[in-house]
Each structure stands twice: as C-alpha cells, then as structure tokens.
C-alpha cells in the first residue's frame, strides 16, 4: 500500500525507536523519505527540530500536513490509518489492552534497561545502575510469554506490540546481553525477520 501523501521520517539510523517506525512502514508497504537528524552533533536540540517535537527526540513523522512525534504514537497512527483490516491493532478491547501493555514496556523497561545498556556501549556512555536488572526481568518475562504463543499478543500474526519491542530486543547483544538463554525470544526474532518486506537495522 502506498500513502497518498509523501511521508517523511526524521530519523537517526542507530536509534531503535526510529528503526521500529521504518520497519513498520516497510511492512505496511508504505513509501517514505528519511531525513537524518544528527544526534551526536545536537541537531535534535536546534530550533528547527524543536518546532517539530518540543521534547527534542526522534523519531518524528510528517504525513502531509500532520506531524506526529514518539515512536509508539506513530505506530498507532499508522496502524489505524493504513491497516484497514486492523491486523496490526485489532479492535478487540482485550487485544488492545494486551498491546498497550507491551507499548508501555517498550517505553519503560525496554528503553531504560535493554536500550540503555546498548547505548552505553555504542555511544560510550555510562549505563544506568538499574539497566541490567530491568533488562533481565523484562527479557525473562518476554521469554515466558513467548513460550505460550508465537507473537506477544497472538499466536497467528504479529501486532504493533511486536514491532515496538523488536528493534532493541534484537540488538540487545550490542549491549552485552546473551540472547542464547532466551530461546523463545530468539525464535520470535526469527519470525519477525521472516516477514515479507522486513527491513533490518544497521548493526553498530
């Protein structure tokens, strides 16, 4: 499916938050243009970018005249607008609640645990003191959930919950995490990466 208007994604290549939006756009078969925001040089703190997102964070997506910030918000918007069959964000209230649980996890322990450990190594920073503990608890919970179903919220097909959790989880070894101990997560990653129009993320 191609969007009627050109979608622009203000992006940083090594950001998992940005990658999950690129991945979802590709899975939906939506053409888009990426505009690199140089985070190391502080471009996300310039007046130009702060006019797009006052929080000074990537990604930001422009769909025609509409500007949306925050990766999870973008996933919800794309699913509601460009997935008429509601596969990625089912209308069932129970499924929506389950999906929201994982979107919260993506913005919480995934970001402050797994992603924090990766950022510490990739960008030569100091990891948060609780990052390892948060990572261990989250990945153990994910692995348990994935022992019951192929994807996080359904056994049949992925939802935006899987997309929200995928990028940083798949790249967690860059933060020193050994995924071999989580065999269900490893199988889940392979399932995501076998989807039609899968788009990978650059390794650091």
N, CA, C and O of each residue as an XYZ file, in Angstrom:
816
protein
N       0.846     -1.188      0.000
C       0.000      0.000      0.000
C       0.883      1.240      0.000
O       1.825      1.322      0.788
N       0.602      2.190     -0.856
C       1.338      3.444     -0.885
C       0.487      4.536     -0.288
O      -0.711      4.610     -0.562
N       1.088      5.392      0.528
C       0.346      6.503      1.098
C       0.072      7.516      0.011
O       0.870      7.662     -0.915
N      -1.062      8.231      0.109
C      -1.435      9.221     -0.887
C      -0.507     10.430     -0.818
O      -0.264     11.088     -1.829
N      -0.003     10.712      0.343
C       0.889     11.839      0.529
C       2.254     11.311      0.944
O       2.371     10.248      1.555
N       3.269     12.068      0.603
C       4.629     11.642      0.917
C       4.875     11.688      2.421
O       4.654     12.711      3.068
N       5.333     10.569      2.962
C       5.662     10.505      4.376
C       7.150     10.778      4.543
O       7.985     10.202      3.845
N       7.462     11.658      5.469
C       8.840     11.965      5.804
C       9.103     11.548      7.243
O       8.313     11.837      8.142
N      10.214     10.869      7.445
C      10.581     10.411      8.779
C      11.891     11.070      9.185
O      12.927     10.858      8.554
N      11.835     11.871     10.245
C      13.037     12.483     10.805
C      13.666     11.431     11.703
O      13.061     10.987     12.679
N      14.889     11.037     11.363
C      15.386      9.722     11.710
C      16.847      9.783     12.156
O      17.595     10.678     11.764
N      17.235      8.812     12.983
C      18.645      8.592     13.301
C      18.891      7.101     13.130
O      18.233      6.287     13.777
N      19.828      6.738     12.269
C      19.973      5.362     11.804
C      20.182      4.346     12.916
O      19.692      3.220     12.816
N      20.894      4.714     13.968
C      21.217      3.772     15.032
C      20.196      3.742     16.163
O      20.387      3.040     17.156
N      19.121      4.495     16.015
C      18.076      4.522     17.035
C      17.078      3.397     16.805
O      16.514      3.274     15.718
N      16.861      2.576     17.830
C      15.847      1.538     17.736
C      14.450      2.113     17.675
O      13.566      1.528     17.049
N      14.234      3.267     18.325
C      12.930      3.924     18.254
C      12.605      4.303     16.815
O      11.473      4.142     16.360
N      13.608      4.805     16.105
C      13.416      5.158     14.698
C      13.260      3.908     13.838
O      12.429      3.866     12.930
N      14.067      2.891     14.134
C      14.009      1.700     13.303
C      12.640      1.045     13.329
O      12.168      0.579     12.292
N      11.991      0.996     14.484
C      10.704      0.307     14.514
C       9.665      1.018     13.647
O       8.750      0.377     13.131
N       9.797      2.339     13.483
C       8.903      3.051     12.577
C       9.260      2.727     11.128
O       8.372      2.471     10.316
N      10.554      2.735     10.797
C      10.968      2.351      9.440
C      10.503      0.938      9.114
O      10.008      0.673      8.019
N      10.667      0.040     10.071
C      10.255     -1.350      9.880
C       8.755     -1.446      9.612
O       8.329     -2.144      8.692
N       7.966     -0.752     10.407
C       6.513     -0.845     10.256
C       6.057     -0.229      8.935
O       5.172     -0.766      8.269
N       6.658      0.889      8.560
C       6.335      1.483      7.265
C       6.623      0.495      6.137
O       5.838      0.368      5.197
N       7.747     -0.196      6.237
C       8.104     -1.166      5.212
C       7.140     -2.350      5.203
O       6.725     -2.802      4.135
N       6.784     -2.853      6.378
C       5.849     -3.975      6.458
C       4.482     -3.619      5.893
O       3.792     -4.467      5.327
N       4.098     -2.355      6.054
C       2.828     -1.874      5.505
C       2.940     -1.520      4.025
O       1.948     -1.169      3.386
N       4.148     -1.615      3.489
C       4.414     -1.283      2.087
C       4.090      0.185      1.789
O       3.483      0.508      0.768
N       4.503      1.048      2.691
C       4.313      2.490      2.537
C       5.652      3.123      2.179
O       6.643      2.931      2.885
N       5.681      3.865      1.098
C       6.913      4.552      0.716
C       7.134      5.741      1.645
O       6.179      6.387      2.078
N       8.388      6.021      1.945
C       8.696      7.127      2.850
C      10.102      7.631      2.571
O      10.938      6.940      1.989
N      10.327      8.863      3.010
C      11.636      9.502      2.878
C      12.216      9.694      4.268
O      11.521     10.166      5.169
N      13.465      9.340      4.453
C      14.120      9.569      5.737
C      14.967     10.832      5.676
O      15.655     11.099      4.692
N      14.895     11.592      6.745
C      15.706     12.797      6.897
C      16.547     12.603      8.152
O      16.019     12.581      9.264
N      17.854     12.464      7.968
C      18.730     12.167      9.098
C      18.849     13.362     10.039
O      19.089     14.491      9.612
N      18.676     13.085     11.322
C      18.908     14.078     12.373
C      20.168     13.648     13.110
O      20.206     12.575     13.714
N      21.179     14.469     13.062
C      22.481     14.127     13.629
C      22.464     14.335     15.145
O      22.734     15.430     15.638
N      22.144     13.273     15.865
C      22.060     13.374     17.328
C      23.409     13.690     17.975
O      23.461     14.536     18.868
N      24.512     13.039     17.556
C      25.798     13.362     18.187
C      26.176     14.839     18.056
O      26.870     15.383     18.915
N      25.719     15.487     16.975
C      26.018     16.904     16.775
C      24.954     17.811     17.377
O      25.042     19.034     17.263
N      23.941     17.214     18.023
C      22.927     18.007     18.714
C      21.861     18.612     17.827
O      21.205     19.578     18.217
N      21.678     18.057     16.638
C      20.692     18.625     15.725
C      19.272     18.525     16.270
O      18.398     19.303     15.888
N      19.044     17.558     17.169
C      17.709     17.395     17.752
C      17.387     18.489     18.771
O      16.261     18.569     19.260
N      18.367     19.327     19.090
C      18.142     20.428     20.033
C      18.079     21.784     19.322
O      18.005     22.825     19.976
N      18.108     21.774     18.004
C      18.038     23.026     17.249
C      16.598     23.531     17.195
O      15.657     22.767     17.410
N      16.434     24.806     16.911
C      15.094     25.388     16.819
C      14.259     24.688     15.754
O      13.061     24.469     15.929
N      14.917     24.337     14.640
C      14.199     23.655     13.559
C      13.552     22.368     14.059
O      12.372     22.121     13.808
N      14.325     21.554     14.763
C      13.777     20.275     15.197
C      12.817     20.452     16.372
O      11.806     19.752     16.447
N      13.109     21.359     17.274
C      12.218     21.576     18.418
C      10.855     22.096     17.982
O       9.870     21.935     18.703
N      10.791     22.712     16.821
C       9.491     23.105     16.268
C       8.687     21.878     15.846
O       7.456     21.907     15.843
N       9.387     20.801     15.489
C       8.717     19.554     15.129
C       8.331     18.755     16.360
O       7.245     18.178     16.418
N       9.220     18.721     17.345
C       8.981     17.977     18.579
C       9.646     18.718     19.729
O      10.871     18.714     19.848
N       8.863     19.336     20.553
C       9.406     20.153     21.645
C      10.168     19.315     22.663
O      10.921     19.863     23.468
N       9.986     17.985     22.643
C      10.752     17.116     23.530
C      12.180     16.895     23.016
O      13.036     16.400     23.749
N      12.429     17.260     21.769
C      13.769     17.091     21.211
C      14.180     15.646     21.041
O      15.331     15.287     21.289
N      13.237     14.810     20.616
C      13.514     13.383     20.467
C      13.106     12.897     19.081
O      12.126     13.373     18.508
N      13.869     11.943     18.549
C      13.474     11.247     17.329
C      12.804      9.933     17.725
O      13.083      9.391     18.795
N      11.924      9.421     16.867
C      11.575      9.907     15.541
C      10.429     10.902     15.565
O       9.677     11.007     16.534
N      10.324     11.628     14.461
C       9.164     12.459     14.166
C       8.744     12.116     12.753
O       9.591     11.972     11.871
N       7.451     11.983     12.527
C       6.948     11.650     11.196
C       6.015     12.745     10.698
O       5.168     13.246     11.438
N       6.185     13.104      9.443
C       5.277     14.044      8.790
C       4.504     13.287      7.715
O       5.094     12.718      6.797
N       3.199     13.287      7.837
C       2.313     12.681      6.844
C       1.449     13.797      6.276
O       0.434     14.169      6.864
N       1.860     14.329      5.126
C       1.186     15.510      4.606
C       1.442     16.691      5.527
O       2.591     17.061      5.772
N       0.364     17.280      6.036
C       0.495     18.419      6.951
C       0.530     17.985      8.411
O       0.711     18.816      9.301
N       0.359     16.705      8.659
C       0.299     16.203     10.032
C       1.683     15.817     10.525
O       2.430     15.132      9.827
N       2.020     16.255     11.724
C       3.298     15.908     12.341
C       3.018     15.096     13.602
O       2.237     15.515     14.457
N       3.656     13.936     13.711
C       3.469     13.070     14.881
C       4.836     12.717     15.450
O       5.726     12.284     14.717
N       5.001     12.900     16.744
C       6.232     12.530     17.440
C       5.967     11.329     18.334
O       4.822     11.051     18.691
N       7.024     10.624     18.690
C       7.018      9.452     19.564
C       6.752      8.193     18.755
O       5.747      8.092     18.051
N       7.658      7.242     18.864
C       7.588      6.037     18.030
C       6.317      5.225     18.272
O       5.717      4.736     17.316
N       5.896      5.072     19.518
C       4.684      4.300     19.780
C       3.447      5.003     19.235
O       2.546      4.359     18.697
N       3.407      6.328     19.376
C       2.283      7.091     18.833
C       2.227      6.946     17.315
O       1.147      6.841     16.733
N       3.392      6.941     16.682
C       3.449      6.779     15.225
C       2.951      5.401     14.815
O       2.219      5.274     13.833
N       3.340      4.365     15.556
C       2.868      3.016     15.240
C       1.342      2.939     15.307
O       0.706      2.355     14.429
N       0.766      3.525     16.339
C      -0.696      3.514     16.489
C      -1.349      4.238     15.323
O      -2.313      3.740     14.742
N      -0.832      5.401     14.982
C      -1.383      6.184     13.874
C      -1.321      5.402     12.566
O      -2.311      5.326     11.838
N      -0.177      4.829     12.272
C      -0.019      4.089     11.026
C      -0.962      2.886     10.965
O      -1.559      2.607      9.926
N      -1.088      2.184     12.083
C      -1.969      1.022     12.110
C      -3.419      1.422     11.885
O      -4.145      0.751     11.152
N      -3.837      2.504     12.508
C      -5.232      2.943     12.376
C      -5.521      3.501     10.988
O      -6.622      3.317     10.469
N      -4.563      4.171     10.386
C      -4.807      4.814      9.085
C      -4.541      3.897      7.903
O      -5.266      3.950      6.910
N      -3.509      3.053      7.989
C      -3.060      2.323      6.809
C      -3.258      0.806      6.887
O      -2.792      0.078      6.011
N      -3.929      0.335      7.906
C      -4.213     -1.102      8.024
C      -5.724     -1.288      8.156
O      -6.224     -1.476      9.265
N      -6.458     -1.238      7.042
C      -7.924     -1.277      7.100
C      -8.493     -2.566      7.686
O      -9.628     -2.576      8.163
N      -7.724     -3.648      7.657
C      -8.207     -4.906      8.218
C      -7.930     -5.022      9.717
O      -8.321     -6.005     10.346
N      -7.267     -4.034     10.283
C      -6.978     -3.999     11.728
C      -6.224     -5.237     12.198
O      -6.496     -5.771     13.273
N      -5.279     -5.685     11.387
C      -4.458     -6.830     11.765
C      -3.429     -6.426     12.815
O      -3.210     -7.142     13.793
N      -2.804     -5.277     12.602
C      -1.716     -4.849     13.475
C      -2.201     -4.231     14.784
O      -1.474     -4.223     15.778
N      -3.428     -3.716     14.784
C      -4.018     -3.165     16.003
C      -5.482     -3.576     16.031
O      -6.357     -2.803     15.643
N      -5.749     -4.802     16.494
C      -7.118     -5.328     16.475
C      -8.082     -4.448     17.273
O      -7.694     -3.785     18.234
N      -9.344     -4.461     16.850
C     -10.353     -3.642     17.535
C     -10.822     -4.298     18.831
O     -11.443     -3.641     19.667
N     -10.535     -5.566     19.001
C     -10.920     -6.276     20.214
C     -10.321     -5.594     21.441
O      -9.105     -5.408     21.494
N     -11.141     -5.210     22.440
C     -10.621     -4.468     23.590
C      -9.590     -5.235     24.405
O      -8.673     -4.632     24.963
N      -9.725     -6.551     24.482
C      -8.750     -7.349     25.225
C      -7.397     -7.303     24.515
O      -6.359     -7.122     25.151
N      -7.420     -7.470     23.189
C      -6.176     -7.416     22.422
C      -5.547     -6.023     22.500
O      -4.327     -5.893     22.600
N      -6.377     -4.993     22.454
C      -5.838     -3.637     22.550
C      -5.187     -3.406     23.912
O      -4.150     -2.747     23.998
N      -5.778     -3.936     24.963
C      -5.187     -3.806     26.297
C      -3.860     -4.559     26.375
O      -2.900     -4.069     26.970
N      -3.805     -5.750     25.774
C      -2.565     -6.519     25.760
C      -1.469     -5.787     24.983
O      -0.308     -5.767     25.391
N      -1.854     -5.195     23.871
C      -0.892     -4.437     23.060
C      -0.382     -3.229     23.833
O       0.815     -2.942     23.828
N      -1.289     -2.522     24.497
C      -0.880     -1.348     25.265
C       0.103     -1.719     26.373
O       1.000     -0.942     26.700
N      -0.064     -2.882     26.935
C       0.871     -3.355     27.961
C       2.294     -3.410     27.414
O       3.241     -3.007     28.090
N       2.441     -3.914     26.182
C       3.768     -4.017     25.596
C       4.289     -2.683     25.083
O       5.498     -2.453     25.076
N       3.386     -1.797     24.653
C       3.830     -0.451     24.297
C       4.388      0.260     25.525
O       5.366      1.001     25.434
N       3.761      0.028     26.667
C       4.268      0.595     27.918
C       5.619     -0.009     28.276
O       6.514      0.691     28.751
N       5.762     -1.307     28.048
C       7.049     -1.960     28.314
C       8.139     -1.406     27.399
O       9.287     -1.251     27.817
N       7.782     -1.112     26.159
C       8.754     -0.551     25.216
C       9.236      0.822     25.663
O      10.403      1.172     25.487
N       8.325      1.592     26.242
C       8.682      2.934     26.710
C       9.291      2.910     28.109
O       9.856      3.906     28.561
N       9.176      1.768     28.798
C       9.680      1.659     30.162
C      10.914      0.786     30.257
O      12.008      1.241     29.923
N      10.774     -0.475     30.709
C      11.957     -1.311     30.945
C      12.783     -1.600     29.703
O      13.992     -1.804     29.812
N      12.167     -1.624     28.520
C      12.973     -1.828     27.313
C      13.881     -0.624     27.081
O      15.072     -0.777     26.814
N      13.310      0.568     27.186
C      14.082      1.795     26.954
C      15.126      2.022     28.037
O      16.263      2.385     27.739
N      14.746      1.811     29.288
C      15.640      2.123     30.403
C      16.547      0.956     30.794
O      17.483      1.112     31.579
N      16.251     -0.207     30.233
C      17.083     -1.379     30.502
C      17.893     -1.786     29.295
O      19.062     -1.422     29.167
N      17.266     -2.547     28.404
C      17.949     -3.090     27.230
C      18.577     -1.997     26.370
O      19.753     -2.078     26.015
N      17.788     -0.974     26.035
C      18.297      0.099     25.177
C      19.380      0.911     25.868
O      20.313      1.392     25.224
N      19.252      1.061     27.182
C      20.254      1.821     27.933
C      21.602      1.112     27.929
O      22.643      1.753     27.782
N      21.587     -0.213     28.089
C      22.838     -0.984     28.045
C      23.486     -0.874     26.668
O      24.701     -0.717     26.557
N      22.666     -0.957     25.623
C      23.206     -0.832     24.268
C      23.794      0.561     24.039
O      24.891      0.690     23.498
N      23.075      1.590     24.446
C      23.556      2.955     24.242
C      24.876      3.195     24.963
O      25.742      3.917     24.471
N      25.020      2.582     26.134
C      26.248      2.764     26.902
C      27.456      2.266     26.123
O      28.520      2.885     26.148
N      27.286      1.139     25.429
C      28.405      0.586     24.667
C      28.579      1.266     23.312
O      29.694      1.582     22.898
N      27.458      1.484     22.632
C      27.535      2.040     21.274
C      28.010      3.486     21.289
O      28.814      3.897     20.452
N      27.500      4.255     22.256
C      27.804      5.690     22.288
C      28.759      6.070     23.411
O      28.926      7.247     23.733
N      29.389      5.041     24.009
C      30.416      5.264     25.026
C      29.895      6.096     26.203
O      30.484      7.105     26.589
N      28.789      5.641     26.748
C      28.189      6.304     27.907
C      28.259      5.383     29.121
O      28.693      4.235     29.025
N      27.826      5.905     30.254
C      27.713      5.093     31.459
C      26.287      4.582     31.566
O      25.341      5.368     31.527
N      26.125      3.279     31.701
C      24.795      2.686     31.813
C      24.164      3.042     33.146
O      24.863      3.239     34.140
N      22.862      3.123     33.163
C      22.131      3.347     34.404
C      22.367      2.178     35.356
O      22.533      1.040     34.916
N      22.382      2.450     36.627
C      22.709      1.417     37.616
C      21.687      0.274     37.633
O      22.010     -0.843     38.040
N      20.472      0.550     37.199
C      19.430     -0.486     37.223
C      19.197     -1.113     35.851
O      18.325     -1.970     35.710
N      19.954     -0.706     34.847
C      19.679     -1.154     33.481
C      19.762     -2.669     33.336
O      18.924     -3.272     32.665
N      20.759     -3.287     33.955
C      20.906     -4.734     33.832
C      19.756     -5.465     34.512
O      19.225     -6.435     33.970
N      19.375     -5.003     35.689
C      18.261     -5.628     36.406
C      16.961     -5.510     35.621
O      16.210     -6.479     35.510
N      16.696     -4.326     35.077
C      15.489     -4.120     34.276
C      15.497     -5.014     33.048
O      14.473     -5.586     32.676
N      16.657     -5.129     32.426
C      16.785     -5.962     31.228
C      16.510     -7.418     31.539
O      15.761     -8.079     30.819
N      17.108     -7.922     32.601
C      16.938     -9.336     32.967
C      15.467     -9.659     33.241
O      14.951    -10.681     32.787
N      14.806     -8.780     33.984
C      13.390     -9.022     34.325
C      12.513     -8.974     33.088
O      11.631     -9.815     32.912
N      12.752     -7.991     32.229
C      11.935     -7.851     31.032
C      12.122     -9.036     30.094
O      11.141     -9.618     29.631
N      13.357     -9.396     29.811
C      13.606    -10.478     28.866
C      13.101    -11.817     29.398
O      12.640    -12.658     28.626
N      13.184    -12.016     30.699
C      12.629    -13.244     31.287
C      11.111    -13.280     31.121
O      10.535    -14.324     30.816
N      10.478    -12.137     31.324
C       9.019    -12.062     31.153
C       8.626    -12.270     29.699
O       7.670    -12.984     29.399
N       9.368    -11.644     28.805
C       9.091    -11.824     27.381
C       9.243    -13.278     26.971
O       8.401    -13.821     26.256
N      10.309    -13.901     27.421
C      10.563    -15.288     27.047
C       9.448    -16.201     27.548
O       9.045    -17.134     26.854
N       8.955    -15.931     28.750
C       7.851    -16.718     29.296
C       6.588    -16.527     28.459
O       5.901    -17.496     28.135
N       6.284    -15.275     28.108
C       5.101    -15.004     27.292
C       5.212    -15.691     25.939
O       4.230    -16.234     25.433
N       6.400    -15.670     25.355
C       6.592    -16.242     24.032
C       6.691    -17.764     24.052
O       6.742    -18.397     22.998
N       6.717    -18.344     25.231
C       6.622    -19.804     25.331
C       5.185    -20.265     25.130
O       4.924    -21.448     24.909
N       4.244    -19.301     25.211
C       2.817    -19.618     25.110
C       2.247    -19.293     23.737
O       1.236    -19.868     23.334
N       2.879    -18.387     23.022
C       2.389    -18.011     21.697
C       3.554    -17.552     20.828
O       4.611    -17.172     21.331
N       3.343    -17.596     19.520
C       4.409    -17.260     18.578
C       4.782    -15.784     18.648
O       5.951    -15.423     18.518
N       3.770    -14.928     18.857
C       3.987    -13.496     18.977
C       3.493    -13.030     20.341
O       2.901    -13.809     21.088
N       3.733    -11.773     20.666
C       3.480    -11.311     22.030
C       2.003    -11.299     22.413
O       1.662    -11.533     23.572
N       1.123    -11.026     21.445
C      -0.293    -10.902     21.788
C      -1.196    -11.869     21.036
O      -2.402    -11.904     21.280
N      -0.640    -12.637     20.145
C      -1.431    -13.597     19.382
C      -0.520    -14.680     18.839
O       0.672    -14.451     18.630
N      -1.073    -15.845     18.612
C      -0.286    -16.941     18.061
C      -0.297    -16.939     16.537
O       0.456    -17.680     15.906
N      -1.165    -16.093     15.938
C      -1.363    -16.135     14.494
C      -0.507    -15.127     13.741
O       0.093    -15.458     12.719
N      -0.451    -13.921     14.235
C       0.241    -12.862     13.477
C       0.783    -11.809     14.434
O       0.278    -11.664     15.547
N       1.798    -11.080     14.013
C       2.335    -10.016     14.864
C       1.398     -8.819     14.921
O       0.548     -8.632     14.050
N       1.568     -8.025     15.950
C       0.850     -6.763     16.092
C       1.890     -5.667     16.320
O       3.092     -5.930     16.318
N       1.418     -4.447     16.515
C       2.375     -3.375     16.767
C       3.108     -3.582     18.087
O       4.140     -2.951     18.316
N       2.606     -4.443     18.953
C       3.344     -4.776     20.177
C       4.683     -5.410     19.829
O       5.707     -5.087     20.431
N       4.669     -6.311     18.855
C       5.902     -6.979     18.438
C       6.862     -5.991     17.782
O       8.071     -6.055     18.005
N       6.329     -5.087     16.980
C       7.175     -4.098     16.321
C       7.795     -3.164     17.355
O       8.969     -2.809     17.249
N       7.012     -2.768     18.349
C       7.517     -1.864     19.386
C       8.652     -2.494     20.183
O       9.571     -1.795     20.611
N       8.598     -3.796     20.383
C       9.578     -4.476     21.216
C      10.757     -5.033     20.428
O      11.794     -5.351     21.011
N      10.613     -5.155     19.109
C      11.603     -5.894     18.326
C      12.992     -5.259     18.272
O      13.980     -5.912     18.607
N      13.079     -4.005     17.858
C      14.377     -3.434     17.445
C      15.424     -3.509     18.541
O      16.517     -4.032     18.320
N      15.102     -2.992     19.722
C      16.094     -3.001     20.795
C      16.335     -4.402     21.346
O      17.443     -4.721     21.778
N      15.298     -5.238     21.331
C      15.494     -6.613     21.791
C      16.439     -7.367     20.857
O      17.363     -8.039     21.316
N      16.210     -7.257     19.560
C      17.052     -7.948     18.588
C      18.496     -7.459     18.635
O      19.423     -8.216     18.347
N      18.683     -6.199     18.996
C      20.028     -5.624     19.040
C      20.600     -5.582     20.457
O      21.610     -4.923     20.703
N      19.958     -6.279     21.377
C      20.447     -6.280     22.754
C      21.847     -6.872     22.914
O      22.551     -6.477     23.843
N      22.292     -7.803     22.052
C      23.679     -8.266     22.183
C      24.700     -7.141     22.047
O      25.809     -7.258     22.568
N      24.353     -6.058     21.361
C      25.254     -4.916     21.261
C      25.449     -4.238     22.623
O      26.380     -3.455     22.814
N      24.561     -4.553     23.554
C      24.689     -4.032     24.910
C      25.255     -5.061     25.877
O      25.265     -4.843     27.088
N      25.726     -6.185     25.338
C      26.343     -7.201     26.181
C      25.396     -8.281     26.665
O      25.769     -9.080     27.524
N      24.190     -8.325     26.142
C      23.214     -9.330     26.567
C      23.333    -10.578     25.687
O      23.387    -10.478     24.462
N      23.372    -11.731     26.312
C      23.439    -13.005     25.594
C      22.019    -13.540     25.422
O      21.407    -14.009     26.382
N      21.501    -13.470     24.206
C      20.125    -13.906     23.967
C      19.984    -15.422     23.895
O      18.864    -15.933     23.864
N      21.087    -16.144     23.868
C      21.022    -17.607     23.750
C      20.241    -18.234     24.907
O      19.679    -19.320     24.766
N      20.209    -17.556     26.030
C      19.486    -18.087     27.194
C      17.976    -17.895     27.075
O      17.213    -18.417     27.888
N      17.549    -17.148     26.061
C      16.125    -16.869     25.860
C      15.696    -17.467     24.523
O      15.536    -16.740     23.543
N      15.513    -18.759     24.478
C      15.286    -19.431     23.198
C      13.964    -19.025     22.550
O      13.860    -19.021     21.324
N      12.956    -18.683     23.350
C      11.682    -18.258     22.772
C      11.795    -16.876     22.131
O      11.165    -16.603     21.110
N      12.600    -16.014     22.735
C      12.845    -14.704     22.140
C      13.606    -14.856     20.834
O      13.304    -14.174     19.854
N      14.578    -15.736     20.815
C      15.351    -15.971     19.588
C      14.429    -16.450     18.461
O      14.557    -15.994     17.325
N      13.510    -17.354     18.764
C      12.555    -17.838     17.760
C      11.641    -16.710     17.291
O      11.331    -16.604     16.104
N      11.216    -15.874     18.227
C      10.356    -14.723     17.902
C      11.078    -13.754     16.978
O      10.489    -13.265     16.014
N      12.337    -13.474     17.258
C      13.126    -12.584     16.404
C      13.193    -13.144     14.988
O      13.043    -12.398     14.020
N      13.413    -14.433     14.860
C      13.462    -15.060     13.529
C      12.119    -14.944     12.822
O      12.067    -14.775     11.603
N      11.031    -15.033     13.585
C       9.699    -14.909     12.982
C       9.476    -13.500     12.442
O       8.925    -13.330     11.354
N       9.899    -12.500     13.193
C       9.776    -11.116     12.728
C      10.625    -10.908     11.477
O      10.187    -10.277     10.515
N      11.823    -11.438     11.503
C      12.757    -11.207     10.399
C      12.402    -12.000      9.145
O      12.992    -11.780      8.087
N      11.448    -12.915      9.253
C      10.985    -13.669      8.083
C       9.739    -13.056      7.455
O       9.236    -13.573      6.458
N       9.234    -11.960      8.025
C       8.034    -11.326      7.488
C       8.321    -10.700      6.125
O       9.426    -10.210      5.892
N       7.339    -10.711      5.222
C       7.516    -10.027      3.931
C       7.821     -8.540      4.131
O       7.196     -7.875      4.957
N       8.775     -8.036      3.374
C       9.200     -6.626      3.408
C       9.884     -6.251      4.726
O       9.953     -5.076      5.085
N      10.391     -7.264      5.443
C      11.191     -6.965      6.651
C      12.335     -6.041      6.288
O      12.971     -6.199      5.246
N      12.590     -5.076      7.154
C      13.658     -4.104      6.949
C      14.550     -4.101      8.182
O      14.099     -3.765      9.277
N      15.802     -4.472      8.008
C      16.706     -4.597      9.139
C      17.251     -3.263      9.626
O      17.092     -2.223      8.988
N      17.891     -3.335     10.770
C      18.516     -2.160     11.380
C      20.035     -2.324     11.328
O      20.556     -3.414     11.560
N      20.721     -1.260     11.031
C      22.163     -1.301     10.936
C      22.780     -1.732     12.265
O      22.387     -1.256     13.330
N      23.742     -2.631     12.186
C      24.486     -3.030     13.387
C      25.526     -1.966     13.718
O      26.170     -1.404     12.832
N      25.672     -1.707     14.998
C      26.617     -0.672     15.406
C      28.062     -1.196     15.305
O      29.006     -0.466     15.607
